[in-house]
């Protein structure tokens, strides 16, 4: 059964143009980068809030 599934997947991949596969990989890469930037922005916002609270406590 697993061999049948692998054969089916290989046939699908062979029928897709290489350019289409490259474009799909690029889109997945862009989505990954977008989520990474979102995570970085959230971390910077949390750090800024933490430092602001720490400064407020010192005053």
C-alpha distance matrix in Angstrom:
0.0 3.8 5.4 5.1 6.5 8.8 9.9 10.8 12.6 14.4 15.6 16.9 18.7 20.1 21.5 23.3 26.7 27.4 30.4 28.2 26.1 29.4 30.9 28.0 28.3 32.1 31.8 29.6 32.3 35.0 33.5 33.2 36.9 38.0 36.7 38.2 41.6 41.4 40.8 43.7 46.0 45.3 46.0 49.2 50.3 49.7 51.6 54.5 54.8 54.8 57.5 59.5 59.5 60.5 63.4 64.5 64.7 66.9 69.4
3.8 0.0 3.8 5.3 5.1 6.2 8.6 9.8 10.6 12.3 14.3 15.4 16.5 18.3 20.1 21.5 24.8 25.0 27.9 26.0 23.5 26.6 28.2 25.4 25.3 29.1 29.0 26.7 29.1 32.1 30.7 30.1 33.7 35.1 33.7 35.0 38.5 38.5 37.8 40.6 43.0 42.4 43.0 46.2 47.4 46.9 48.6 51.5 51.9 51.9 54.5 56.6 56.7 57.6 60.4 61.7 61.9 63.9 66.5
5.4 3.8 0.0 3.8 5.4 5.0 6.1 8.5 9.8 10.5 12.3 14.3 15.3 16.3 18.4 20.3 23.3 23.6 26.8 25.2 22.8 25.9 28.0 25.4 25.5 29.2 29.5 27.5 29.8 32.8 31.8 31.4 34.8 36.4 35.4 36.6 39.9 40.2 39.7 42.3 44.8 44.4 45.0 48.0 49.5 49.1 50.7 53.6 54.2 54.2 56.7 58.9 59.1 60.0 62.7 64.1 64.4 66.3 68.9
5.1 5.3 3.8 0.0 3.8 5.5 5.1 6.2 8.7 9.9 10.6 12.4 14.3 15.3 16.7 18.8 22.2 23.1 26.1 24.2 22.3 25.7 27.4 24.8 25.4 29.1 29.1 27.3 30.0 32.8 31.7 31.7 35.1 36.4 35.5 37.1 40.3 40.4 40.2 42.9 45.1 44.8 45.7 48.7 49.9 49.7 51.5 54.2 54.8 55.0 57.6 59.5 59.8 60.9 63.5 64.8 65.2 67.3 69.7
6.5 5.1 5.4 3.8 0.0 3.8 5.4 5.1 6.2 8.6 9.9 10.7 12.4 14.2 15.5 17.0 20.4 21.1 24.0 21.7 19.7 23.1 24.5 21.7 22.2 26.0 25.7 23.8 26.6 29.3 28.0 28.0 31.6 32.8 31.8 33.4 36.6 36.7 36.5 39.2 41.4 41.1 42.0 45.0 46.1 46.0 47.9 50.5 51.0 51.3 53.9 55.8 56.1 57.2 59.9 61.1 61.6 63.7 66.1
8.8 6.2 5.0 5.5 3.8 0.0 3.8 5.4 5.1 6.1 8.6 9.9 10.5 12.2 14.3 15.6 18.7 18.9 22.0 20.3 17.8 21.0 22.9 20.4 20.5 24.3 24.6 22.7 25.1 28.1 27.2 27.0 30.3 31.9 31.1 32.4 35.6 36.1 35.8 38.3 40.7 40.6 41.3 44.2 45.6 45.5 47.1 49.8 50.6 50.9 53.2 55.3 55.8 56.7 59.3 60.7 61.2 63.1 65.6
9.9 8.6 6.1 5.1 5.4 3.8 0.0 3.8 5.5 5.1 6.2 8.7 9.9 10.5 12.4 14.6 17.7 18.4 21.6 20.1 18.2 21.5 23.5 21.4 21.9 25.5 25.9 24.5 27.0 29.8 29.2 29.3 32.5 34.1 33.6 35.0 38.0 38.6 38.6 41.0 43.3 43.4 44.2 47.0 48.4 48.5 50.2 52.7 53.6 54.0 56.3 58.3 58.9 59.9 62.3 63.8 64.4 66.3 68.7
10.8 9.8 8.5 6.2 5.1 5.4 3.8 0.0 3.8 5.5 5.2 6.3 8.7 9.9 10.8 12.8 16.3 17.6 20.4 18.4 16.8 20.5 21.8 19.6 20.6 24.2 24.1 22.9 25.7 28.2 27.4 27.9 31.2 32.4 32.0 33.7 36.6 36.9 37.2 39.8 41.8 41.8 43.0 45.7 46.9 47.2 49.0 51.4 52.1 52.8 55.1 56.9 57.5 58.8 61.2 62.4 63.2 65.2 67.5
12.6 10.6 9.8 8.7 6.2 5.1 5.5 3.8 0.0 3.8 5.4 5.1 6.2 8.6 10.0 10.9 14.3 15.0 17.8 15.7 13.7 17.2 18.7 16.3 17.0 20.7 20.7 19.4 22.0 24.7 24.0 24.3 27.5 28.9 28.5 30.1 33.0 33.5 33.7 36.2 38.3 38.5 39.5 42.2 43.5 43.8 45.5 47.9 48.8 49.4 51.7 53.5 54.2 55.4 57.7 59.1 59.9 61.8 64.1
14.4 12.3 10.5 9.9 8.6 6.1 5.1 5.5 3.8 0.0 3.8 5.4 5.1 6.0 8.6 10.1 12.9 13.3 16.6 15.3 13.2 16.5 18.6 16.8 17.3 20.9 21.6 20.5 22.7 25.6 25.4 25.6 28.5 30.2 30.2 31.5 34.3 35.2 35.4 37.6 39.8 40.3 41.2 43.7 45.2 45.7 47.2 49.6 50.7 51.2 53.3 55.3 56.2 57.2 59.4 61.0 61.8 63.6 65.9
15.6 14.3 12.3 10.6 9.9 8.6 6.2 5.2 5.4 3.8 0.0 3.8 5.5 5.1 6.2 8.9 12.0 13.4 16.5 15.1 13.9 17.4 19.1 17.6 18.8 22.1 22.6 22.0 24.5 27.0 26.9 27.6 30.4 31.8 32.1 33.6 36.2 37.0 37.5 39.8 41.8 42.3 43.5 45.9 47.2 47.9 49.5 51.7 52.8 53.6 55.7 57.5 58.4 59.6 61.8 63.2 64.2 66.0 68.2
16.9 15.4 14.3 12.4 10.7 9.9 8.7 6.3 5.1 5.4 3.8 0.0 3.8 5.5 5.2 6.5 10.2 11.9 14.5 12.3 11.4 15.1 16.3 14.5 16.1 19.3 19.4 19.0 21.7 23.9 23.6 24.7 27.5 28.7 29.0 30.8 33.2 33.8 34.6 36.9 38.7 39.2 40.6 43.0 44.2 44.9 46.7 48.8 49.8 50.7 52.8 54.5 55.5 56.8 58.9 60.2 61.3 63.2 65.3
18.7 16.5 15.3 14.3 12.4 10.5 9.9 8.7 6.2 5.1 5.5 3.8 0.0 3.8 5.4 5.3 8.2 8.9 11.8 10.2 8.6 12.1 13.9 12.4 13.4 16.7 17.4 16.9 19.2 21.7 21.9 22.6 25.2 26.8 27.2 28.7 31.2 32.1 32.8 34.9 36.8 37.6 38.8 41.0 42.5 43.3 44.8 46.9 48.1 49.0 50.9 52.7 53.9 55.0 57.0 58.6 59.7 61.4 63.5
20.1 18.3 16.3 15.3 14.2 12.2 10.5 9.9 8.6 6.0 5.1 5.5 3.8 0.0 3.8 5.5 7.6 8.7 12.1 11.4 10.4 13.6 15.6 14.9 16.0 19.0 20.0 20.0 22.0 24.4 25.0 25.7 28.2 29.8 30.5 31.8 34.2 35.3 36.1 38.0 40.0 40.9 42.1 44.2 45.7 46.7 48.1 50.1 51.5 52.4 54.2 56.0 57.3 58.4 60.3 61.9 63.1 64.7 66.8
21.5 20.1 18.4 16.7 15.5 14.3 12.4 10.8 10.0 8.6 6.2 5.2 5.4 3.8 0.0 3.8 6.5 9.2 11.7 10.4 10.7 14.0 15.2 14.7 16.6 19.2 19.7 20.2 22.6 24.5 25.0 26.3 28.6 29.9 30.8 32.4 34.6 35.5 36.6 38.6 40.3 41.2 42.7 44.7 46.0 47.1 48.7 50.6 51.9 53.0 54.9 56.4 57.7 59.1 60.9 62.3 63.7 65.4 67.3
23.3 21.5 20.3 18.8 17.0 15.6 14.6 12.8 10.9 10.1 8.9 6.5 5.3 5.5 3.8 0.0 3.8 6.4 8.4 6.7 7.2 10.5 11.4 11.0 13.1 15.5 16.0 16.8 19.1 20.9 21.5 22.9 25.1 26.3 27.4 29.1 31.0 32.1 33.4 35.2 36.8 37.9 39.4 41.3 42.6 43.9 45.4 47.2 48.5 49.8 51.5 53.1 54.4 55.8 57.5 59.0 60.5 62.2 64.0
26.7 24.8 23.3 22.2 20.4 18.7 17.7 16.3 14.3 12.9 12.0 10.2 8.2 7.6 6.5 3.8 0.0 3.8 5.4 5.3 6.7 8.9 10.1 10.9 12.8 14.5 15.7 17.0 18.7 20.3 21.6 23.1 24.7 26.1 27.7 29.1 30.7 32.1 33.6 35.1 36.6 38.1 39.6 41.1 42.6 44.1 45.5 47.0 48.6 50.0 51.5 53.0 54.6 55.9 57.4 59.0 60.7 62.2 63.9
27.4 25.0 23.6 23.1 21.1 18.9 18.4 17.6 15.0 13.3 13.4 11.9 8.9 8.7 9.2 6.4 3.8 0.0 3.8 5.4 5.1 6.3 8.7 9.9 10.7 12.4 14.3 15.4 16.5 18.5 20.1 21.1 22.6 24.4 26.0 27.0 28.7 30.4 31.7 33.0 34.7 36.4 37.5 39.0 40.8 42.3 43.4 45.0 46.8 48.0 49.3 51.0 52.7 53.8 55.3 57.1 58.7 60.0 61.8
30.4 27.9 26.8 26.1 24.0 22.0 21.6 20.4 17.8 16.6 16.5 14.5 11.8 12.1 11.7 8.4 5.4 3.8 0.0 3.8 5.4 5.0 6.1 8.6 9.9 10.5 12.3 14.2 15.1 16.4 18.4 19.9 20.9 22.5 24.5 25.6 26.9 28.6 30.3 31.4 32.8 34.7 36.1 37.3 38.9 40.7 41.8 43.2 45.1 46.5 47.7 49.2 51.1 52.3 53.6 55.3 57.1 58.4 60.0
28.2 26.0 25.2 24.2 21.7 20.3 20.1 18.4 15.7 15.3 15.1 12.3 10.2 11.4 10.4 6.7 5.3 5.4 3.8 0.0 3.8 5.4 5.1 6.1 8.6 9.8 10.5 12.3 14.1 15.3 16.6 18.4 19.9 21.0 22.8 24.3 25.7 27.1 28.8 30.3 31.6 33.1 34.7 36.2 37.6 39.2 40.6 42.0 43.6 45.1 46.6 48.0 49.7 51.1 52.5 54.0 55.8 57.3 58.9
26.1 23.5 22.8 22.3 19.7 17.8 18.2 16.8 13.7 13.2 13.9 11.4 8.6 10.4 10.7 7.2 6.7 5.1 5.4 3.8 0.0 3.8 5.5 5.1 6.2 8.6 9.9 10.6 12.3 14.3 15.4 16.5 18.4 20.0 21.3 22.6 24.4 25.9 27.1 28.6 30.4 31.8 33.1 34.7 36.3 37.7 39.0 40.7 42.3 43.5 45.0 46.7 48.2 49.4 51.0 52.7 54.2 55.7 57.5
29.4 26.6 25.9 25.7 23.1 21.0 21.5 20.5 17.2 16.5 17.4 15.1 12.1 13.6 14.0 10.5 8.9 6.3 5.0 5.4 3.8 0.0 3.8 5.5 5.1 6.2 8.7 9.9 10.4 12.4 14.3 15.3 16.4 18.4 20.1 20.9 22.5 24.4 25.7 26.8 28.6 30.3 31.5 32.8 34.7 36.2 37.2 38.8 40.7 41.9 43.2 44.9 46.6 47.7 49.1 50.9 52.6 53.9 55.6
30.9 28.2 28.0 27.4 24.5 22.9 23.5 21.8 18.7 18.6 19.1 16.3 13.9 15.6 15.2 11.4 10.1 8.7 6.1 5.1 5.5 3.8 0.0 3.8 5.4 5.0 6.2 8.6 9.7 10.5 12.4 14.2 15.2 16.4 18.5 19.8 21.0 22.6 24.4 25.6 26.9 28.7 30.3 31.5 33.0 34.7 36.0 37.3 39.1 40.6 41.9 43.3 45.2 46.5 47.8 49.4 51.2 52.6 54.2
28.0 25.4 25.4 24.8 21.7 20.4 21.4 19.6 16.3 16.8 17.6 14.5 12.4 14.9 14.7 11.0 10.9 9.9 8.6 6.1 5.1 5.5 3.8 0.0 3.8 5.4 5.1 6.2 8.6 9.9 10.6 12.4 14.3 15.3 16.8 18.4 20.1 21.2 22.7 24.4 25.9 27.2 28.8 30.4 31.8 33.2 34.7 36.3 37.8 39.1 40.8 42.2 43.8 45.1 46.7 48.2 49.8 51.4 53.1
28.3 25.3 25.5 25.4 22.2 20.5 21.9 20.6 17.0 17.3 18.8 16.1 13.4 16.0 16.6 13.1 12.8 10.7 9.9 8.6 6.2 5.1 5.4 3.8 0.0 3.8 5.4 5.1 6.1 8.6 9.9 10.5 12.3 14.2 15.4 16.4 18.4 20.0 21.1 22.5 24.3 25.8 26.9 28.6 30.3 31.6 32.8 34.6 36.3 37.4 38.9 40.6 42.2 43.3 44.9 46.6 48.1 49.5 51.4
32.1 29.1 29.2 29.1 26.0 24.3 25.5 24.2 20.7 20.9 22.1 19.3 16.7 19.0 19.2 15.5 14.5 12.4 10.5 9.8 8.6 6.2 5.0 5.4 3.8 0.0 3.8 5.4 4.9 6.2 8.6 9.8 10.4 12.2 14.3 15.1 16.4 18.3 19.9 20.9 22.4 24.3 25.6 26.8 28.6 30.3 31.3 32.8 34.6 36.0 37.2 38.8 40.6 41.8 43.1 44.9 46.6 47.9 49.6
31.8 29.0 29.5 29.1 25.7 24.6 25.9 24.1 20.7 21.6 22.6 19.4 17.4 20.0 19.7 16.0 15.7 14.3 12.3 10.5 9.9 8.7 6.2 5.1 5.4 3.8 0.0 3.8 5.3 5.1 6.2 8.6 9.9 10.5 12.5 14.2 15.4 16.6 18.5 20.0 21.1 22.7 24.4 25.8 27.1 28.8 30.3 31.6 33.1 34.7 36.2 37.5 39.2 40.7 42.1 43.5 45.3 46.9 48.4
29.6 26.7 27.5 27.3 23.8 22.7 24.5 22.9 19.4 20.5 22.0 19.0 16.9 20.0 20.2 16.8 17.0 15.4 14.2 12.3 10.6 9.9 8.6 6.2 5.1 5.4 3.8 0.0 3.8 5.5 5.1 6.2 8.7 9.9 10.8 12.4 14.4 15.4 16.6 18.5 20.1 21.2 22.7 24.5 25.9 27.2 28.7 30.4 31.8 33.0 34.7 36.3 37.7 39.1 40.7 42.2 43.7 45.4 47.2
32.3 29.1 29.8 30.0 26.6 25.1 27.0 25.7 22.0 22.7 24.5 21.7 19.2 22.0 22.6 19.1 18.7 16.5 15.1 14.1 12.3 10.4 9.7 8.6 6.1 4.9 5.3 3.8 0.0 3.8 5.4 5.0 6.2 8.6 10.0 10.5 12.3 14.2 15.3 16.5 18.4 20.0 21.0 22.5 24.4 25.8 26.8 28.5 30.4 31.5 32.8 34.6 36.2 37.3 38.8 40.6 42.2 43.5 45.3
35.0 32.1 32.8 32.8 29.3 28.1 29.8 28.2 24.7 25.6 27.0 23.9 21.7 24.4 24.5 20.9 20.3 18.5 16.4 15.3 14.3 12.4 10.5 9.9 8.6 6.2 5.1 5.5 3.8 0.0 3.8 5.4 5.1 6.1 8.7 9.7 10.5 12.2 14.2 15.2 16.4 18.3 19.9 21.0 22.5 24.4 25.6 26.8 28.6 30.2 31.4 32.8 34.7 36.0 37.3 38.9 40.7 42.1 43.7
33.5 30.7 31.8 31.7 28.0 27.2 29.2 27.4 24.0 25.4 26.9 23.6 21.9 25.0 25.0 21.5 21.6 20.1 18.4 16.6 15.4 14.3 12.4 10.6 9.9 8.6 6.2 5.1 5.4 3.8 0.0 3.8 5.5 5.1 6.3 8.6 10.0 10.6 12.4 14.3 15.4 16.6 18.5 20.1 21.2 22.7 24.4 25.8 27.2 28.7 30.4 31.7 33.2 34.7 36.3 37.6 39.3 41.0 42.6
33.2 30.1 31.4 31.7 28.0 27.0 29.3 27.9 24.3 25.6 27.6 24.7 22.6 25.7 26.3 22.9 23.1 21.1 19.9 18.4 16.5 15.3 14.2 12.4 10.5 9.8 8.6 6.2 5.0 5.4 3.8 0.0 3.8 5.5 5.3 6.2 8.7 9.9 10.6 12.4 14.3 15.4 16.6 18.5 20.1 21.2 22.5 24.4 25.9 27.0 28.6 30.3 31.7 32.9 34.7 36.2 37.7 39.2 41.1
36.9 33.7 34.8 35.1 31.6 30.3 32.5 31.2 27.5 28.5 30.4 27.5 25.2 28.2 28.6 25.1 24.7 22.6 20.9 19.9 18.4 16.4 15.2 14.3 12.3 10.4 9.9 8.7 6.2 5.1 5.5 3.8 0.0 3.8 5.4 4.9 6.2 8.5 9.8 10.4 12.2 14.2 15.2 16.4 18.3 19.9 20.9 22.4 24.3 25.6 26.8 28.4 30.3 31.4 32.8 34.5 36.2 37.5 39.2
38.0 35.1 36.4 36.4 32.8 31.9 34.1 32.4 28.9 30.2 31.8 28.7 26.8 29.8 29.9 26.3 26.1 24.4 22.5 21.0 20.0 18.4 16.4 15.3 14.2 12.2 10.5 9.9 8.6 6.1 5.1 5.5 3.8 0.0 3.8 5.4 5.2 6.2 8.7 9.9 10.6 12.3 14.3 15.4 16.6 18.5 20.0 21.1 22.7 24.4 25.8 27.0 28.8 30.3 31.6 33.0 34.9 36.5 37.9
36.7 33.7 35.4 35.5 31.8 31.1 33.6 32.0 28.5 30.2 32.1 29.0 27.2 30.5 30.8 27.4 27.7 26.0 24.5 22.8 21.3 20.1 18.5 16.8 15.4 14.3 12.5 10.8 10.0 8.7 6.3 5.3 5.4 3.8 0.0 3.8 5.5 5.0 6.1 8.6 9.8 10.5 12.3 14.2 15.3 16.5 18.3 19.9 21.1 22.5 24.3 25.7 27.0 28.5 30.2 31.6 33.1 34.9 36.6
38.2 35.0 36.6 37.1 33.4 32.4 35.0 33.7 30.1 31.5 33.6 30.8 28.7 31.8 32.4 29.1 29.1 27.0 25.6 24.3 22.6 20.9 19.8 18.4 16.4 15.1 14.2 12.4 10.5 9.7 8.6 6.2 4.9 5.4 3.8 0.0 3.8 5.4 5.1 6.2 8.6 9.9 10.6 12.4 14.3 15.4 16.4 18.3 20.0 21.0 22.5 24.3 25.8 26.9 28.5 30.3 31.7 33.1 35.0
41.6 38.5 39.9 40.3 36.6 35.6 38.0 36.6 33.0 34.3 36.2 33.2 31.2 34.2 34.6 31.0 30.7 28.7 26.9 25.7 24.4 22.5 21.0 20.1 18.4 16.4 15.4 14.4 12.3 10.5 10.0 8.7 6.2 5.2 5.5 3.8 0.0 3.8 5.4 5.0 6.1 8.5 9.8 10.5 12.2 14.2 15.2 16.3 18.3 19.8 20.9 22.4 24.3 25.6 26.8 28.5 30.3 31.6 33.2
41.4 38.5 40.2 40.4 36.7 36.1 38.6 36.9 33.5 35.2 37.0 33.8 32.1 35.3 35.5 32.1 32.1 30.4 28.6 27.1 25.9 24.4 22.6 21.2 20.0 18.3 16.6 15.4 14.2 12.2 10.6 9.9 8.5 6.2 5.0 5.4 3.8 0.0 3.8 5.5 5.1 6.2 8.6 9.9 10.6 12.4 14.2 15.3 16.6 18.4 20.0 21.1 22.7 24.4 25.8 27.0 28.8 30.6 32.0
40.8 37.8 39.7 40.2 36.5 35.8 38.6 37.2 33.7 35.4 37.5 34.6 32.8 36.1 36.6 33.4 33.6 31.7 30.3 28.8 27.1 25.7 24.4 22.7 21.1 19.9 18.5 16.6 15.3 14.2 12.4 10.6 9.8 8.7 6.1 5.1 5.4 3.8 0.0 3.8 5.5 5.1 6.2 8.6 9.9 10.6 12.2 14.2 15.4 16.4 18.3 19.9 21.2 22.5 24.3 25.8 27.1 28.8 30.7
43.7 40.6 42.3 42.9 39.2 38.3 41.0 39.8 36.2 37.6 39.8 36.9 34.9 38.0 38.6 35.2 35.1 33.0 31.4 30.3 28.6 26.8 25.6 24.4 22.5 20.9 20.0 18.5 16.5 15.2 14.3 12.4 10.4 9.9 8.6 6.2 5.0 5.5 3.8 0.0 3.8 5.4 5.1 6.2 8.6 9.9 10.4 12.2 14.3 15.2 16.4 18.2 20.0 20.9 22.4 24.2 25.8 27.1 28.9
46.0 43.0 44.8 45.1 41.4 40.7 43.3 41.8 38.3 39.8 41.8 38.7 36.8 40.0 40.3 36.8 36.6 34.7 32.8 31.6 30.4 28.6 26.9 25.9 24.3 22.4 21.1 20.1 18.4 16.4 15.4 14.3 12.2 10.6 9.8 8.6 6.1 5.1 5.5 3.8 0.0 3.8 5.4 5.1 6.2 8.7 9.8 10.5 12.3 14.2 15.3 16.4 18.4 19.9 21.0 22.5 24.5 25.9 27.3
45.3 42.4 44.4 44.8 41.1 40.6 43.4 41.8 38.5 40.3 42.3 39.2 37.6 40.9 41.2 37.9 38.1 36.4 34.7 33.1 31.8 30.3 28.7 27.2 25.8 24.3 22.7 21.2 20.0 18.3 16.6 15.4 14.2 12.3 10.5 9.9 8.5 6.2 5.1 5.4 3.8 0.0 3.8 5.4 5.1 6.2 8.6 9.9 10.6 12.3 14.3 15.3 16.6 18.4 20.0 21.1 22.7 24.6 26.2
46.0 43.0 45.0 45.7 42.0 41.3 44.2 43.0 39.5 41.2 43.5 40.6 38.8 42.1 42.7 39.4 39.6 37.5 36.1 34.7 33.1 31.5 30.3 28.8 26.9 25.6 24.4 22.7 21.0 19.9 18.5 16.6 15.2 14.3 12.3 10.6 9.8 8.6 6.2 5.1 5.4 3.8 0.0 3.8 5.4 5.1 6.1 8.6 9.9 10.4 12.2 14.1 15.3 16.4 18.3 19.9 21.2 22.7 24.7
49.2 46.2 48.0 48.7 45.0 44.2 47.0 45.7 42.2 43.7 45.9 43.0 41.0 44.2 44.7 41.3 41.1 39.0 37.3 36.2 34.7 32.8 31.5 30.4 28.6 26.8 25.8 24.5 22.5 21.0 20.1 18.5 16.4 15.4 14.2 12.4 10.5 9.9 8.6 6.2 5.1 5.4 3.8 0.0 3.8 5.4 5.0 6.0 8.5 9.7 10.5 12.1 14.2 15.2 16.3 18.2 20.0 21.2 22.8
50.3 47.4 49.5 49.9 46.1 45.6 48.4 46.9 43.5 45.2 47.2 44.2 42.5 45.7 46.0 42.6 42.6 40.8 38.9 37.6 36.3 34.7 33.0 31.8 30.3 28.6 27.1 25.9 24.4 22.5 21.2 20.1 18.3 16.6 15.3 14.3 12.2 10.6 9.9 8.6 6.2 5.1 5.4 3.8 0.0 3.8 5.4 5.1 6.2 8.6 10.0 10.5 12.3 14.2 15.4 16.5 18.5 20.2 21.5
49.7 46.9 49.1 49.7 46.0 45.5 48.5 47.2 43.8 45.7 47.9 44.9 43.3 46.7 47.1 43.9 44.1 42.3 40.7 39.2 37.7 36.2 34.7 33.2 31.6 30.3 28.8 27.2 25.8 24.4 22.7 21.2 19.9 18.5 16.5 15.4 14.2 12.4 10.6 9.9 8.7 6.2 5.1 5.4 3.8 0.0 3.8 5.5 5.1 6.1 8.6 9.9 10.6 12.3 14.3 15.3 16.6 18.6 20.4
51.6 48.6 50.7 51.5 47.9 47.1 50.2 49.0 45.5 47.2 49.5 46.7 44.8 48.1 48.7 45.4 45.5 43.4 41.8 40.6 39.0 37.2 36.0 34.7 32.8 31.3 30.3 28.7 26.8 25.6 24.4 22.5 20.9 20.0 18.3 16.4 15.2 14.2 12.2 10.4 9.8 8.6 6.1 5.0 5.4 3.8 0.0 3.8 5.4 5.0 6.1 8.5 9.9 10.5 12.3 14.2 15.4 16.7 18.8
54.5 51.5 53.6 54.2 50.5 49.8 52.7 51.4 47.9 49.6 51.7 48.8 46.9 50.1 50.6 47.2 47.0 45.0 43.2 42.0 40.7 38.8 37.3 36.3 34.6 32.8 31.6 30.4 28.5 26.8 25.8 24.4 22.4 21.1 19.9 18.3 16.3 15.3 14.2 12.2 10.5 9.9 8.6 6.0 5.1 5.5 3.8 0.0 3.8 5.4 5.2 6.1 8.6 9.8 10.5 12.2 14.3 15.5 16.9
54.8 51.9 54.2 54.8 51.0 50.6 53.6 52.1 48.8 50.7 52.8 49.8 48.1 51.5 51.9 48.5 48.6 46.8 45.1 43.6 42.3 40.7 39.1 37.8 36.3 34.6 33.1 31.8 30.4 28.6 27.2 25.9 24.3 22.7 21.1 20.0 18.3 16.6 15.4 14.3 12.3 10.6 9.9 8.5 6.2 5.1 5.4 3.8 0.0 3.8 5.5 5.1 6.2 8.6 9.9 10.5 12.4 14.5 15.7
54.8 51.9 54.2 55.0 51.3 50.9 54.0 52.8 49.4 51.2 53.6 50.7 49.0 52.4 53.0 49.8 50.0 48.0 46.5 45.1 43.5 41.9 40.6 39.1 37.4 36.0 34.7 33.0 31.5 30.2 28.7 27.0 25.6 24.4 22.5 21.0 19.8 18.4 16.4 15.2 14.2 12.3 10.4 9.7 8.6 6.1 5.0 5.4 3.8 0.0 3.8 5.5 5.2 6.2 8.7 9.9 10.7 12.6 14.7
57.5 54.5 56.7 57.6 53.9 53.2 56.3 55.1 51.7 53.3 55.7 52.8 50.9 54.2 54.9 51.5 51.5 49.3 47.7 46.6 45.0 43.2 41.9 40.8 38.9 37.2 36.2 34.7 32.8 31.4 30.4 28.6 26.8 25.8 24.3 22.5 20.9 20.0 18.3 16.4 15.3 14.3 12.2 10.5 10.0 8.6 6.1 5.2 5.5 3.8 0.0 3.8 5.4 5.0 6.1 8.6 9.9 10.7 12.7
59.5 56.6 58.9 59.5 55.8 55.3 58.3 56.9 53.5 55.3 57.5 54.5 52.7 56.0 56.4 53.1 53.0 51.0 49.2 48.0 46.7 44.9 43.3 42.2 40.6 38.8 37.5 36.3 34.6 32.8 31.7 30.3 28.4 27.0 25.7 24.3 22.4 21.1 19.9 18.2 16.4 15.3 14.1 12.1 10.5 9.9 8.5 6.1 5.1 5.5 3.8 0.0 3.8 5.4 5.2 6.2 8.7 10.1 11.0
59.5 56.7 59.1 59.8 56.1 55.8 58.9 57.5 54.2 56.2 58.4 55.5 53.9 57.3 57.7 54.4 54.6 52.7 51.1 49.7 48.2 46.6 45.2 43.8 42.2 40.6 39.2 37.7 36.2 34.7 33.2 31.7 30.3 28.8 27.0 25.8 24.3 22.7 21.2 20.0 18.4 16.6 15.3 14.2 12.3 10.6 9.9 8.6 6.2 5.2 5.4 3.8 0.0 3.8 5.4 5.0 6.3 8.8 10.2
60.5 57.6 60.0 60.9 57.2 56.7 59.9 58.8 55.4 57.2 59.6 56.8 55.0 58.4 59.1 55.8 55.9 53.8 52.3 51.1 49.4 47.7 46.5 45.1 43.3 41.8 40.7 39.1 37.3 36.0 34.7 32.9 31.4 30.3 28.5 26.9 25.6 24.4 22.5 20.9 19.9 18.4 16.4 15.2 14.2 12.3 10.5 9.8 8.6 6.2 5.0 5.4 3.8 0.0 3.8 5.4 5.2 6.5 9.1
63.4 60.4 62.7 63.5 59.9 59.3 62.3 61.2 57.7 59.4 61.8 58.9 57.0 60.3 60.9 57.5 57.4 55.3 53.6 52.5 51.0 49.1 47.8 46.7 44.9 43.1 42.1 40.7 38.8 37.3 36.3 34.7 32.8 31.6 30.2 28.5 26.8 25.8 24.3 22.4 21.0 20.0 18.3 16.3 15.4 14.3 12.3 10.5 9.9 8.7 6.1 5.2 5.4 3.8 0.0 3.8 5.4 5.2 6.6
64.5 61.7 64.1 64.8 61.1 60.7 63.8 62.4 59.1 61.0 63.2 60.2 58.6 61.9 62.3 59.0 59.0 57.1 55.3 54.0 52.7 50.9 49.4 48.2 46.6 44.9 43.5 42.2 40.6 38.9 37.6 36.2 34.5 33.0 31.6 30.3 28.5 27.0 25.8 24.2 22.5 21.1 19.9 18.2 16.5 15.3 14.2 12.2 10.5 9.9 8.6 6.2 5.0 5.4 3.8 0.0 3.8 5.5 5.4
64.7 61.9 64.4 65.2 61.6 61.2 64.4 63.2 59.9 61.8 64.2 61.3 59.7 63.1 63.7 60.5 60.7 58.7 57.1 55.8 54.2 52.6 51.2 49.8 48.1 46.6 45.3 43.7 42.2 40.7 39.3 37.7 36.2 34.9 33.1 31.7 30.3 28.8 27.1 25.8 24.5 22.7 21.2 20.0 18.5 16.6 15.4 14.3 12.4 10.7 9.9 8.7 6.3 5.2 5.4 3.8 0.0 3.8 5.5
66.9 63.9 66.3 67.3 63.7 63.1 66.3 65.2 61.8 63.6 66.0 63.2 61.4 64.7 65.4 62.2 62.2 60.0 58.4 57.3 55.7 53.9 52.6 51.4 49.5 47.9 46.9 45.4 43.5 42.1 41.0 39.2 37.5 36.5 34.9 33.1 31.6 30.6 28.8 27.1 25.9 24.6 22.7 21.2 20.2 18.6 16.7 15.5 14.5 12.6 10.7 10.1 8.8 6.5 5.2 5.5 3.8 0.0 3.8
69.4 66.5 68.9 69.7 66.1 65.6 68.7 67.5 64.1 65.9 68.2 65.3 63.5 66.8 67.3 64.0 63.9 61.8 60.0 58.9 57.5 55.6 54.2 53.1 51.4 49.6 48.4 47.2 45.3 43.7 42.6 41.1 39.2 37.9 36.6 35.0 33.2 32.0 30.7 28.9 27.3 26.2 24.7 22.8 21.5 20.4 18.8 16.9 15.7 14.7 12.7 11.0 10.2 9.1 6.6 5.4 5.5 3.8 0.0
